[in-house]
Amino acid sequence: MKNKLFTLLSMLAVASLAHANSYDLTSGVSIDTDYTDFPSASAGSSGVSFSGTDQNTLSVLFDATQDFSGWDSFDLTVSGSLTSAPSTLFGIVFYDSAFNTSEYEAGAFSSLDTEGSATLTLTAVNSADWSDIVAFDMVTGGGGDPLAGTLTSFAVPEPSTYALIAGFAAFLFVAIRRRK
């Protein structure tokens, strides 16, 4: 019974991403070549692609100012795929129009699936102004291992999603207890 509960809660967590504030990186972005030091980086219909070593920065400009208000208090899910995934750390740093930073703390690239799309959850480290975001950097650090992949979207679950998951968990707990 515990396995069924865990499976159902896992499915709800995955489904929560469908009810998220998200930004699709397959359009409306360009590479900032002044600050990107990956030898190969491009933005296109498949997302933001990069390749090089894991000690580089990928700098991306939004075509229009983005309002990510509220993203500072939630986990950020980075979706994409990697063709090379060393055990290295990375962080996402958002910049507003005055180039103040709003950043998410580091996550491990090895958590991303090398076989296809996967997600990695990061947690915001500060609560700067998120209402006029113009760019973001993906900063990597490691031992110089080869690193290549594509970022396709960012997502932050809405607060109602957390309430929905908690409600379903409580309902399942009561149903299981009654069944026993």
N, C-alpha and C positions, 0 to 999 in steps of 0.2 A: 504494500500500500504506500509506503514511503517513496518507493521508486516512481509510482504513478504521480504522486504529489509533486515530486521534484521535476518530473518530466513536464507536467502541466505548468508549473511555475516558470520553467525554462522557456516553454513556448510562449507564455505571456510576456516574458521579458523581451524575447525576440519580436513579438508582435508590437510591443510598445514602441519600437523604432518606427513603425508605420505611422504612429501618431506622435510625430516629433517635429519640432522646428528644425528644418534642415536647409542646407545650401548645396546645390548641385554644382560641382566643379567641372562639368563638361561643356560649359559655355559661360561667357561673361567674365573670364579671367585671362590674364596674360602674364608671361614670365618677365620679371624685372631683371634684365641682364646685368645691371650695374651691381647688384648684390647677390646674384646667384652664382655660386662657384662649382656647381655640378658641371662636369664637362659636357653633358647632354641633358637638356631640359626643354620641354615643350608643353603647350596648352592646346588642347583640341577637343574633338567630340568624344574621345574616350576618357578624358580627364587630364590631369596634370601629370605628365610622365617625367621621370628623371633616371639618370644612371651615373655612376661614379663610385666613389668610396664613401664610407660612413663618417667622414669628418668634414662634411660639406653643408652648405646652406642652400635651400630652395626658397627663393623669394618670389611671391605671386601678388600681382596687383588685381583688384576688382575693377571692372569697367565702370561701375557706379558705386557710390557710397552705400554700405550695407548697415542695416539696423539690427544688431544682435543683442539688443537690450534683454537682460535677464539671463544671458548665457554665462555670466560670471558665477552663478550659484548652482550650476548643474554640471554633470559630467558631459564631456564632449566625446562623441563617437566618431572616429575617423574611419571611413570606409575606403577600400581599395584592394589592390593585389600587388604582390611582390614576385619578382622572378629571382631575386636573391635576398635572403633574409638573415643576416648575421645577428648575433645577440648584441645589439647595440641599443643605445638610448636615443630618444628624440623628444623634442618638444615643439609645440605650436605656439607662435607668438603673433597676436593680432595687433595691428597699428591703426590708430584713429587718424583723422585728418591733420592733427597737430603732431603726429608721430609719437604720441604717448603709447605705451605698450599695455596690452592686456594678454596675459599669457596663461597657458595650460602647462602643468608640470609634465615632466618626462614620462614616457612609456617605453616599453621594449618592443623593437621591431620584430623580434622573434615570435611575438604573440600574433602577428598577422600571418594568415595562411598563405603559403607559397603556391598552393594549387588553385587559388581563385579568390574571390572577394571574401573579406573577413572584416571584423570590426575590432577596434581597440579603444578602450575607454580611458580618458584622461580627466584630471580634476583641475579646475581653475585655481590659480594661486593668488589672484588679487581681484579687486572689484573696481577697476578703472571704468571710464566711460566706454560703453560698448555700443553706443547709438550711431556712431559715424565711422565705421570700420572701412578702411581703404585698401588694406593689404594684409598679407600674413606671410610669415616665414616658417619653414619647417627646418629646425636646427638639429643636426645629428652629431653624435660623438661616439667614438669607439676606437678600435685598433687599426683602422684603415682598410677594413674588409670591403670587398665589392658589394655594392648596394644598387638595386634597380627596381623600379616599380611604378605604379600609377595611383594617385589619389583621386577618388571619384566624388566624395561628398563628406560634409560634416553634418552631424545631427545632434540635437539636444532634446531629450524627452520633455514633453509638457508636464507641468505639475499635476494635471488631472490624470496623467498616465500612471504616476506613482500611486495616486489614490485608488485608481482602478485595480492595479496589481495588489495593493494591500487589501482591498475589499474582496477580491477573488480568493486571496490566500486565507482570509478569515472565514469566508463561506466554505472553502474546502476543508479547513480544520474542523469546523462544526459538523460538516457532513461526515467526515471520517470518524469523529468521536461518536456520533449517533449510530453509525453503522456497527461499531464495535459493541 
